Amino acid sequence: RREIWEENYRAIEDHNKRYREGKETYEMGMNQFGDLTTEEFVKLTKMRTLSRMALTRSTNVMLSATDLRLAASKLNFTGIDYRTMGYVTPVQNQGTCGSCYAFSAAGALEAQWKKKTGKLITLSKQQLVDCSTSVGNAGCRGGLARLSYDYIIKNGGIQAEATYPYAMQNKICTGDKSKIVATLSEWKFLPVGDEQALQDALVTIGPVAVAIDGSTINFQFYRQGIFSDSKCTIWNLSHAVVLIGFGTEGSANYWTIKNSWGPYWGEKGYFRLAKNKGNQCGISQSGVVPFV
C-alpha cells in the first residue's frame, strides 16, 4: 500500500507543479483515496451497471431543447448556485458502497421538494440502495438515478435520512410508507450532449441528476479549481453526481457539482468542471430532472 500511496503522491506533486506554472486549471491533493490504485478507486465508487443501461432512451421522456431555451432566455442568467438559495443539503460520504446514483437522485429531488414546499429535507439514500433493486438497481454495486426515481414513483414516495439512515452497505428493504416525506410524479431526460439545454434546465427547473466519467487519477485526487481531463471520455459514465450551478471565473466557464465523497474531498465536497469544453467528462450525456 505504501508504494501505491507514494506513486499517487508523485502524480499529485507533478500535476501541482504544472498548476503552479499556470499550465493546469486545477490543483490536486492527497485524500482518503491515497492508498488505492485508480482501478481499485473506480471499483469502490462506481455505478458499474451504468454503461449497459444508460444508453437506452425513449424520446417521449425527453425535454425539448427549444422549450428549455425559450424559458431560460426570459431569465438571462449569467450564473446560478443553488447552495446560496438553500436548495442543497450538506455533503455526505457514500463510503465503500457504489451508491452514487442514490445520492445523485436524492440531491436533485431534495431541491425540487424545497422549491415546492419551502422545506429542505435530506432524503434517504439507504432506502434507494435497499429497495430500488426491485426496479433494476444493484444496491452497493451501482445503479441509475432514473431507476431510483422509478422506485420512488412506484413506492408512492421516499423517507427522510432521519428515519432510514445511510449504512454504507446493502441491507434488507425496510421502507415504511407511513414515514414518506417527499413524492415524485415523473422524471425527464435532458437532450443528450447539449450543454446549453443542461444550463437552461438548471436555471428554469433546478438541480440536475447527472453522470460523468469519474475514473481518472486526476479526478480521484482533485482538490480545487476548474477540472478538465483529456483522459476523461463521454462514454465511460462511471459516477453519478448533482449539478447545482454554473458560473465563470475570469474567462473560464464552469459547472458547479455536488459530490458524495465527504466534505474533505475537492472544494468542501464539491467540484467545478469545465463548461462548454466539448461535453467535458460526459457532463451532458445523461441529465435527468425530477418533477414533483
Secondary structure, DSSP 8 states (H G I E B T S, - for coil): -HHHHHHHHHHHHHHHHHHHTTS-SEEE---TTTTS-HHHHHHHH--TTHHHHTT---GGGB--HHHHHHHHHTT--S-EETTTTT------B-TTS--HHHHHHHHHHHHHHHHHHS----B-HHHHHHHGGGGT--GGG---HHHHHHHHHHHT-EEBTTTS---SS-------GGGEEE---EEEE--TT-HHHHHHHHHHT--EEEEE---SHHHHTEEEEEE--TT--SS---EEEEEEEEEEETTEEEEEEE-SB-TTSTBTTEEEEESSSSSGGGTTSS-EEEE-
